[in-house]
Amino acid sequence: MRIYETAFLIAPNLSEEDTEKLIQQMADVIPAKKGKMINIDKWGKRKLAYQIKKFEVAYYVFFLYKGEADIPSELERRFKQNETVIRYLTVKKEEDEGETTPPKKEAPKAKEETKPEPEKTKPEPEVELKTEPEKKKKASKEKPEEGK
């Protein structure tokens, strides 16, 4: 079984009762498909970053659940049929969330490694390399003058 997170936005013109009823209908899909609901997170009405279907506000809901791949597809099918769901997104999460935390702890070490890099960068050799070809050019100019 995989872990999924589905976020969906409900139109703000629904009553609270209808909103709760819709959320419950969508949540009932998960156990019906032999999945396990981990968490339902209701953010409530929030302002959208931009208009979606002429709405500036929407009711945000997040489902975190375990199940097979048919559960997100069934939820999405139902979202498409329902006009009050104005936007949705399903993301497959890592099964072992503990594995994602160690790389975050390693990130500061990477920053420490980047601090010495400015010291390691040597603009002086680049300057020296640039000056050496100029000397060669001068030398090459002198040779044709000597030949004249």
Buried (B, 14 or more C-beta within 10 A) or exposed (E): EBBBBBBBBBBBEBEEEEBEEBBEEBBEBBEEBEBEBBEBEEEEEEEBEEEBEEBEBBBBBBBBBBBEEEBBEBBBEBBEEBEBBBBBEBEEBEEEEEEEEEEEEEEEEEEEEEEEEEEEEEEEEEEEEEEEEEEEEEEEEEEEEEEE
